[in-house]
Amino acid sequence: MKYFTRELIEMGRSRDPATLNRQEELWDAACERYFDQLHPLKGEMPSGLRRLVEGYYLHDAVVRGMGQQGTTFVIHLQLDAPPQSLLTLT
């Protein structure tokens, strides 16, 4: 299910205060629906994925590199949230 639609994101680019207020309300509602659906799925996730979802905020992370090292696929992310840590996924 897609919660954060293109239309919702584009509303956030408005210069109209009323539109921005409405966008914030809709964004908060979308976040709530997203987390309501995510929560029951956590019990079905492998433990490593669950730790990733619960321990890191991946929104706006920058992919610094990805590729194969031997038989392992590696992704390097720089997190947006301070202190902009580097996260390596294998």
C-alpha positions as CSV (number, residue, x, y, z in Angstrom):
1,M,0.0,0.0,0.0
2,K,1.4,3.4,-0.9
3,Y,1.0,5.9,1.8
4,F,3.3,8.7,0.7
5,T,1.9,9.5,-2.7
6,R,3.4,11.9,-5.3
7,E,0.5,14.3,-4.7
8,L,1.1,14.3,-0.9
9,I,4.8,15.0,-1.5
10,E,4.0,17.8,-4.0
11,M,1.7,19.4,-1.5
12,G,4.7,19.9,0.7
13,R,6.3,22.2,-1.9
14,S,3.4,24.7,-1.8
15,R,4.0,28.2,-0.5
16,D,0.4,28.4,0.7
17,P,0.3,28.1,4.6
18,A,-3.2,26.4,4.4
19,T,-2.0,23.8,1.9
20,L,1.1,23.1,4.0
21,N,-1.0,22.7,7.1
22,R,-3.3,20.3,5.3
23,Q,-0.3,18.4,3.9
24,E,1.2,18.0,7.4
25,E,-2.1,16.6,8.7
26,L,-2.3,14.2,5.8
27,W,1.4,13.2,6.2
28,D,0.9,12.5,9.9
29,A,-2.2,10.3,9.0
30,A,-0.2,8.5,6.4
31,C,2.6,7.8,8.9
32,E,0.1,6.4,11.4
33,R,-1.4,4.1,8.8
34,Y,2.1,3.0,7.7
35,F,3.2,2.1,11.2
36,D,-0.1,0.4,12.0
37,Q,0.5,-1.9,9.1
38,L,4.2,-2.4,9.8
39,H,3.9,-3.3,13.5
40,P,2.2,-6.7,13.0
41,L,4.7,-7.6,10.3
42,K,7.7,-7.3,12.6
43,G,6.9,-10.6,14.2
44,E,7.3,-12.3,10.8
45,M,10.6,-10.6,9.9
46,P,13.9,-12.3,10.3
47,S,15.7,-10.9,13.4
48,G,18.3,-9.0,11.4
49,L,15.7,-7.2,9.4
50,R,13.6,-6.4,12.5
51,R,16.7,-4.9,14.1
52,L,17.3,-2.8,11.0
53,V,13.7,-1.5,10.9
54,E,13.6,-0.8,14.7
55,G,17.1,0.6,15.0
56,Y,17.7,2.8,12.0
57,Y,15.9,5.6,10.3
58,L,16.6,4.9,6.6
59,H,14.5,7.7,5.1
60,D,16.7,10.0,3.0
61,A,19.7,7.8,3.4
62,V,22.3,8.2,0.6
63,V,23.6,5.0,-1.1
64,R,27.4,5.5,-1.0
65,G,28.1,2.3,-2.7
66,M,26.9,-1.2,-3.4
67,G,28.4,-4.3,-5.0
68,Q,29.5,-7.8,-4.6
69,Q,32.4,-8.9,-2.4
70,G,33.0,-12.6,-3.0
71,T,29.6,-14.2,-2.4
72,T,28.2,-11.4,-0.4
73,F,26.3,-8.4,-1.7
74,V,27.1,-5.2,0.2
75,I,25.3,-1.9,0.5
76,H,26.8,1.2,2.1
77,L,24.4,3.9,3.3
78,Q,25.0,7.3,4.8
79,L,22.1,8.0,7.2
80,D,20.5,11.4,7.0
81,A,19.7,11.7,10.7
82,P,22.6,13.1,12.8
83,P,25.3,12.1,13.2
84,Q,25.0,10.9,9.6
85,S,26.5,7.5,10.4
86,L,27.6,5.1,7.8
87,L,25.6,1.8,7.7
88,T,26.8,-1.3,5.9
89,L,24.3,-4.0,5.0
90,T,25.5,-7.4,3.9
